[in-house]
């Protein structure tokens, strides 16, 4: 069976929304599929896709062929997932200097008697 990772169109007319699916390459675009591994909303600005990158890599390892669009979505999602662990690592910061006690103003001024 030839397996492909491709987009399945959902949504209304002039308002496309896609699901990233693993399907037999012979099945129709909105036909049977094996697994849903993500979503893609082309109308949304910024980060507009969710993808289970580990499942995509699993299927690619088993011989599935991603479409061109899905290949770029995998690349984008890998890039966004990579900086997260690096940002979570604490960066060594300089220790703060010990606070200095304010000068005792009563001892500094002589008492007037």
KEROVEX-149397 format. One record per residue: residue in one letter; x, y, z of N, C-alpha, C in turn. Coordinates in steps of 0.2 Angstrom, whole numbers, plus 5000, padded with zeros to 4 digits. Layout:
# residues N
node lovo A, nc1 X, nc2 Y, nc3 Z, cac1 X, cac2 Y, cac3 Z, cc1 X, cc2 Y, cc3 Z
...
//
This chain:
# residues 113
node lovo X, nc1 5004, nc2 4994, nc3 5000, cac1 5000, cac2 5000, cac3 5000, cc1 5004, cc2 5006, cc3 5000
node lovo X, nc1 5003, nc2 5011, nc3 4995, cac1 5007, cac2 5017, cac3 4995, cc1 5004, cc2 5022, cc3 5000
node lovo X, nc1 5007, nc2 5024, nc3 5005, cac1 5005, cac2 5029, cac3 5010, cc1 5007, cc2 5036, cc3 5009
node lovo X, nc1 5003, nc2 5041, nc3 5009, cac1 5005, cac2 5048, cac3 5009, cc1 5003, cc2 5052, cc3 5014
node lovo X, nc1 5006, nc2 5057, nc3 5016, cac1 5004, cac2 5062, cac3 5021, cc1 5002, cc2 5068, cc3 5017
node lovo X, nc1 4996, nc2 5070, nc3 5018, cac1 4993, cac2 5075, cac3 5014, cc1 4988, cc2 5079, cc3 5017
node lovo X, nc1 4985, nc2 5084, nc3 5014, cac1 4980, cac2 5089, cac3 5017, cc1 4973, cc2 5086, cc3 5015
node lovo X, nc1 4968, nc2 5086, nc3 5020, cac1 4961, cac2 5085, cac3 5018, cc1 4957, cc2 5091, cc3 5019
node lovo X, nc1 4954, nc2 5093, nc3 5014, cac1 4951, cac2 5100, cac3 5015, cc1 4944, cc2 5099, cc3 5019
node lovo X, nc1 4944, nc2 5104, nc3 5023, cac1 4938, cac2 5105, cac3 5027, cc1 4935, cc2 5112, cc3 5027
node lovo X, nc1 4930, nc2 5114, nc3 5030, cac1 4928, cac2 5121, cac3 5030, cc1 4923, cc2 5123, cc3 5025
node lovo X, nc1 4921, nc2 5129, nc3 5025, cac1 4916, cac2 5132, cac3 5020, cc1 4919, cc2 5134, cc3 5014
node lovo X, nc1 4915, nc2 5136, nc3 5009, cac1 4917, cac2 5139, cac3 5003, cc1 4920, cc2 5146, cc3 5004
node lovo X, nc1 4926, nc2 5147, nc3 5001, cac1 4930, cac2 5152, cac3 5002, cc1 4933, cc2 5153, cc3 5009
node lovo X, nc1 4933, nc2 5148, nc3 5013, cac1 4936, cac2 5148, cac3 5020, cc1 4939, cc2 5141, cc3 5021
node lovo X, nc1 4944, nc2 5140, nc3 5018, cac1 4947, cac2 5133, cac3 5018, cc1 4950, cc2 5132, cc3 5025
node lovo X, nc1 4950, nc2 5125, nc3 5027, cac1 4953, cac2 5123, cac3 5033, cc1 4955, cc2 5116, cc3 5032
node lovo X, nc1 4961, nc2 5114, nc3 5034, cac1 4964, cac2 5108, cac3 5032, cc1 4966, cc2 5104, cc3 5038
node lovo X, nc1 4965, nc2 5097, nc3 5037, cac1 4968, cac2 5092, cac3 5042, cc1 4973, cc2 5089, cc3 5039
node lovo X, nc1 4979, nc2 5088, nc3 5042, cac1 4985, cac2 5084, cac3 5039, cc1 4983, cc2 5077, cc3 5041
node lovo X, nc1 4983, nc2 5072, nc3 5036, cac1 4981, cac2 5065, cac3 5037, cc1 4986, cc2 5061, cc3 5034
node lovo X, nc1 4986, nc2 5055, nc3 5036, cac1 4990, cac2 5049, cac3 5033, cc1 4985, cc2 5045, cc3 5030
node lovo X, nc1 4986, nc2 5044, nc3 5023, cac1 4981, cac2 5041, cac3 5019, cc1 4984, cc2 5036, cc3 5014
node lovo X, nc1 4980, nc2 5032, nc3 5012, cac1 4982, cac2 5028, cac3 5006, cc1 4982, cc2 5033, cc3 5000
node lovo X, nc1 4987, nc2 5033, nc3 4996, cac1 4988, cac2 5037, cac3 4990, cc1 4982, cc2 5037, cc3 4985
node lovo X, nc1 4979, nc2 5031, nc3 4985, cac1 4974, cac2 5030, cac3 4980, cc1 4967, cc2 5032, cc3 4982
node lovo X, nc1 4966, nc2 5034, nc3 4989, cac1 4960, cac2 5036, cac3 4991, cc1 4959, cc2 5043, cc3 4989
node lovo X, nc1 4952, nc2 5046, nc3 4988, cac1 4951, cac2 5052, cac3 4987, cc1 4953, cc2 5057, cc3 4992
node lovo X, nc1 4953, nc2 5064, nc3 4990, cac1 4956, cac2 5069, cac3 4995, cc1 4952, cc2 5069, cc3 5001
node lovo X, nc1 4945, nc2 5069, nc3 5001, cac1 4941, cac2 5069, cac3 5007, cc1 4939, cc2 5062, cc3 5009
node lovo X, nc1 4942, nc2 5057, nc3 5006, cac1 4940, cac2 5050, cac3 5007, cc1 4943, cc2 5047, cc3 5014
node lovo X, nc1 4944, nc2 5040, nc3 5014, cac1 4947, cac2 5037, cac3 5019, cc1 4954, cc2 5039, cc3 5021
node lovo X, nc1 4955, nc2 5039, nc3 5027, cac1 4962, cac2 5040, cac3 5030, cc1 4964, cc2 5035, cc3 5035
node lovo X, nc1 4970, nc2 5035, nc3 5037, cac1 4973, cac2 5031, cac3 5042, cc1 4973, cc2 5034, cc3 5049
node lovo X, nc1 4976, nc2 5040, nc3 5049, cac1 4977, cac2 5044, cac3 5055, cc1 4977, cc2 5052, cc3 5054
node lovo X, nc1 4974, nc2 5056, nc3 5058, cac1 4974, cac2 5063, cac3 5058, cc1 4980, cc2 5065, cc3 5062
node lovo X, nc1 4985, nc2 5068, nc3 5059, cac1 4991, cac2 5070, cac3 5063, cc1 4992, cc2 5078, cc3 5064
node lovo X, nc1 4987, nc2 5082, nc3 5062, cac1 4988, cac2 5089, cac3 5063, cc1 4982, cc2 5093, cc3 5059
node lovo X, nc1 4983, nc2 5100, nc3 5059, cac1 4978, cac2 5104, cac3 5056, cc1 4982, cc2 5110, cc3 5053
node lovo X, nc1 4979, nc2 5113, nc3 5048, cac1 4982, cac2 5119, cac3 5045, cc1 4977, cc2 5124, cc3 5043
node lovo X, nc1 4977, nc2 5130, nc3 5045, cac1 4973, cac2 5135, cac3 5043, cc1 4976, cc2 5141, cc3 5039
node lovo X, nc1 4976, nc2 5141, nc3 5032, cac1 4980, cac2 5145, cac3 5028, cc1 4977, cc2 5153, cc3 5029
node lovo X, nc1 4971, nc2 5154, nc3 5031, cac1 4969, cac2 5161, cac3 5032, cc1 4971, cc2 5164, cc3 5038
node lovo X, nc1 4974, nc2 5160, nc3 5043, cac1 4976, cac2 5163, cac3 5050, cc1 4983, cc2 5166, cc3 5049
node lovo X, nc1 4984, nc2 5172, nc3 5051, cac1 4991, cac2 5174, cac3 5051, cc1 4995, cc2 5171, cc3 5057
node lovo X, nc1 5002, nc2 5171, nc3 5055, cac1 5006, cac2 5169, cac3 5061, cc1 5007, cc2 5161, cc3 5061
node lovo X, nc1 5007, nc2 5159, nc3 5067, cac1 5008, cac2 5151, cac3 5067, cc1 5001, cc2 5148, cc3 5066
node lovo X, nc1 5000, nc2 5145, nc3 5060, cac1 4994, cac2 5143, cac3 5058, cc1 4993, cc2 5136, cc3 5057
node lovo X, nc1 4997, nc2 5132, nc3 5061, cac1 4997, cac2 5124, cac3 5060, cc1 4999, cc2 5121, cc3 5066
node lovo X, nc1 4996, nc2 5115, nc3 5067, cac1 4997, cac2 5111, cac3 5073, cc1 4999, cc2 5104, cc3 5070
node lovo X, nc1 5004, nc2 5101, nc3 5072, cac1 5006, cac2 5095, cac3 5069, cc1 5010, cc2 5091, cc3 5074
node lovo X, nc1 5008, nc2 5084, nc3 5074, cac1 5012, cac2 5079, cac3 5079, cc1 5018, cc2 5077, cc3 5075
node lovo X, nc1 5024, nc2 5081, nc3 5076, cac1 5030, cac2 5079, cac3 5072, cc1 5032, cc2 5072, cc3 5073
node lovo X, nc1 5032, nc2 5070, nc3 5079, cac1 5034, cac2 5063, cac3 5080, cc1 5030, cc2 5058, cc3 5076
node lovo X, nc1 5023, nc2 5059, nc3 5076, cac1 5019, cac2 5054, cac3 5071, cc1 5021, cc2 5055, cc3 5064
node lovo X, nc1 5022, nc2 5061, nc3 5062, cac1 5024, cac2 5062, cac3 5055, cc1 5031, cc2 5059, cc3 5053
node lovo X, nc1 5036, nc2 5059, nc3 5058, cac1 5042, cac2 5056, cac3 5057, cc1 5041, cc2 5048, cc3 5057
node lovo X, nc1 5037, nc2 5046, nc3 5062, cac1 5036, cac2 5039, cac3 5062, cc1 5033, cc2 5036, cc3 5055
node lovo X, nc1 5028, nc2 5040, nc3 5052, cac1 5026, cac2 5037, cac3 5046, cc1 5031, cc2 5038, cc3 5040
node lovo X, nc1 5034, nc2 5043, nc3 5040, cac1 5040, cac2 5044, cac3 5035, cc1 5045, cc2 5039, cc3 5036
node lovo X, nc1 5046, nc2 5037, nc3 5042, cac1 5051, cac2 5031, cac3 5043, cc1 5048, cc2 5025, cc3 5040
node lovo X, nc1 5042, nc2 5024, nc3 5040, cac1 5038, cac2 5018, cac3 5037, cc1 5037, cc2 5018, cc3 5030
node lovo X, nc1 5039, nc2 5024, nc3 5026, cac1 5039, cac2 5024, cac3 5019, cc1 5034, cc2 5029, cc3 5016
node lovo X, nc1 5030, nc2 5033, nc3 5021, cac1 5025, cac2 5037, cac3 5018, cc1 5028, cc2 5043, cc3 5015
node lovo X, nc1 5025, nc2 5046, nc3 5010, cac1 5028, cac2 5051, cac3 5006, cc1 5024, cc2 5058, cc3 5008
node lovo X, nc1 5027, nc2 5063, nc3 5011, cac1 5023, cac2 5069, cac3 5012, cc1 5022, cc2 5073, cc3 5006
node lovo X, nc1 5017, nc2 5077, nc3 5005, cac1 5016, cac2 5081, cac3 5000, cc1 5020, cc2 5087, cc3 5001
node lovo X, nc1 5021, nc2 5092, nc3 4996, cac1 5025, cac2 5097, cac3 4996, cc1 5023, cc2 5102, cc3 5002
node lovo X, nc1 5017, nc2 5103, nc3 5003, cac1 5014, cac2 5108, cac3 5008, cc1 5015, cc2 5105, cc3 5015
node lovo X, nc1 5014, nc2 5098, nc3 5015, cac1 5015, cac2 5095, cac3 5022, cc1 5022, cc2 5095, cc3 5024
node lovo X, nc1 5027, nc2 5094, nc3 5019, cac1 5034, cac2 5094, cac3 5020, cc1 5036, cc2 5101, cc3 5023
node lovo X, nc1 5033, nc2 5106, nc3 5020, cac1 5035, cac2 5113, cac3 5023, cc1 5032, cc2 5114, cc3 5030
node lovo X, nc1 5026, nc2 5111, nc3 5031, cac1 5023, cac2 5112, cac3 5038, cc1 5027, cc2 5108, cc3 5043
node lovo X, nc1 5030, nc2 5102, nc3 5041, cac1 5034, cac2 5098, cac3 5046, cc1 5040, cc2 5102, cc3 5047
node lovo X, nc1 5043, nc2 5105, nc3 5042, cac1 5049, cac2 5109, cac3 5043, cc1 5048, cc2 5115, cc3 5048
node lovo X, nc1 5042, nc2 5119, nc3 5047, cac1 5041, cac2 5124, cac3 5051, cc1 5039, cc2 5122, cc3 5058
node lovo X, nc1 5036, nc2 5117, nc3 5059, cac1 5034, cac2 5114, cac3 5066, cc1 5040, cc2 5112, cc3 5070
node lovo X, nc1 5045, nc2 5109, nc3 5066, cac1 5051, cac2 5106, cac3 5069, cc1 5055, cc2 5112, cc3 5071
node lovo X, nc1 5055, nc2 5118, nc3 5067, cac1 5059, cac2 5124, cac3 5069, cc1 5056, cc2 5127, cc3 5075
node lovo X, nc1 5050, nc2 5127, nc3 5076, cac1 5046, cac2 5130, cac3 5082, cc1 5047, cc2 5126, cc3 5088
node lovo X, nc1 5048, nc2 5120, nc3 5087, cac1 5048, cac2 5115, cac3 5093, cc1 5055, cc2 5115, cc3 5095
node lovo X, nc1 5060, nc2 5116, nc3 5091, cac1 5067, cac2 5116, cac3 5093, cc1 5069, cc2 5121, cc3 5098
node lovo X, nc1 5068, nc2 5128, nc3 5097, cac1 5070, cac2 5133, cac3 5102, cc1 5067, cc2 5132, cc3 5109
node lovo X, nc1 5061, nc2 5129, nc3 5109, cac1 5058, cac2 5128, cac3 5116, cc1 5062, cc2 5125, cc3 5121
node lovo X, nc1 5065, nc2 5119, nc3 5120, cac1 5070, cac2 5117, cac3 5125, cc1 5076, cc2 5121, cc3 5127
node lovo X, nc1 5078, nc2 5124, nc3 5122, cac1 5084, cac2 5129, cac3 5123, cc1 5082, cc2 5135, cc3 5127
node lovo X, nc1 5076, nc2 5137, nc3 5126, cac1 5074, cac2 5143, cac3 5130, cc1 5072, cc2 5141, cc3 5137
node lovo X, nc1 5070, nc2 5135, nc3 5138, cac1 5068, cac2 5132, cac3 5145, cc1 5074, cc2 5131, cc3 5149
node lovo X, nc1 5080, nc2 5131, nc3 5146, cac1 5086, cac2 5130, cac3 5150, cc1 5088, cc2 5136, cc3 5153
node lovo X, nc1 5089, nc2 5136, nc3 5160, cac1 5091, cac2 5142, cac3 5163, cc1 5098, cc2 5145, cc3 5161
node lovo X, nc1 5098, nc2 5151, nc3 5160, cac1 5105, cac2 5154, cac3 5158, cc1 5108, cc2 5156, cc3 5165
node lovo X, nc1 5115, nc2 5155, nc3 5165, cac1 5118, cac2 5157, cac3 5171, cc1 5118, cc2 5165, cc3 5172
node lovo X, nc1 5116, nc2 5168, nc3 5177, cac1 5116, cac2 5175, cac3 5178, cc1 5121, cc2 5177, cc3 5183
node lovo X, nc1 5123, nc2 5183, nc3 5183, cac1 5128, cac2 5185, cac3 5188, cc1 5124, cc2 5186, cc3 5195
node lovo X, nc1 5127, nc2 5184, nc3 5200, cac1 5124, cac2 5184, cac3 5207, cc1 5123, cc2 5192, cc3 5208
node lovo X, nc1 5117, nc2 5193, nc3 5212, cac1 5116, cac2 5200, cac3 5214, cc1 5120, cc2 5202, cc3 5220
node lovo X, nc1 5123, nc2 5208, nc3 5220, cac1 5127, cac2 5210, cac3 5226, cc1 5123, cc2 5210, cc3 5232
node lovo X, nc1 5126, nc2 5209, nc3 5237, cac1 5122, cac2 5209, cac3 5244, cc1 5120, cc2 5216, cc3 5245
node lovo X, nc1 5114, nc2 5216, nc3 5248, cac1 5111, cac2 5223, cac3 5249, cc1 5115, cc2 5227, cc3 5255
node lovo X, nc1 5116, nc2 5233, nc3 5254, cac1 5120, cac2 5237, cac3 5258, cc1 5115, cc2 5240, cc3 5263
node lovo X, nc1 5117, nc2 5240, nc3 5270, cac1 5112, cac2 5243, cac3 5275, cc1 5113, cc2 5251, cc3 5274
node lovo X, nc1 5107, nc2 5254, nc3 5275, cac1 5108, cac2 5262, cac3 5274, cc1 5111, cc2 5264, cc3 5280
node lovo X, nc1 5115, nc2 5270, nc3 5279, cac1 5119, cac2 5272, cac3 5285, cc1 5114, cc2 5274, cc3 5291
node lovo X, nc1 5117, nc2 5274, nc3 5297, cac1 5113, cac2 5275, cac3 5303, cc1 5113, cc2 5283, cc3 5303
node lovo X, nc1 5107, nc2 5286, nc3 5302, cac1 5107, cac2 5294, cac3 5302, cc1 5107, cc2 5296, cc3 5309
node lovo X, nc1 5105, nc2 5293, nc3 5314, cac1 5105, cac2 5295, cac3 5321, cc1 5112, cc2 5296, cc3 5323
node lovo X, nc1 5117, nc2 5291, nc3 5322, cac1 5123, cac2 5291, cac3 5324, cc1 5128, cc2 5297, cc3 5320
node lovo X, nc1 5125, nc2 5298, nc3 5314, cac1 5129, cac2 5303, cac3 5310, cc1 5128, cc2 5310, cc3 5312
node lovo X, nc1 5122, nc2 5312, nc3 5315, cac1 5121, cac2 5319, cac3 5317, cc1 5122, cc2 5319, cc3 5324
node lovo X, nc1 5126, nc2 5324, nc3 5326, cac1 5127, cac2 5325, cac3 5334, cc1 5120, cc2 5328, cc3 5337
node lovo X, nc1 5119, nc2 5326, nc3 5343, cac1 5113, cac2 5328, cac3 5346, cc1 5114, cc2 5335, cc3 5349
node lovo X, nc1 5109, nc2 5339, nc3 5348, cac1 5109, cac2 5346, cac3 5350, cc1 5106, cc2 5346, cc3 5357
node lovo X, nc1 5110, nc2 5348, nc3 5362, cac1 5107, cac2 5348, cac3 5369, cc1 5107, cc2 5355, cc3 5372
//
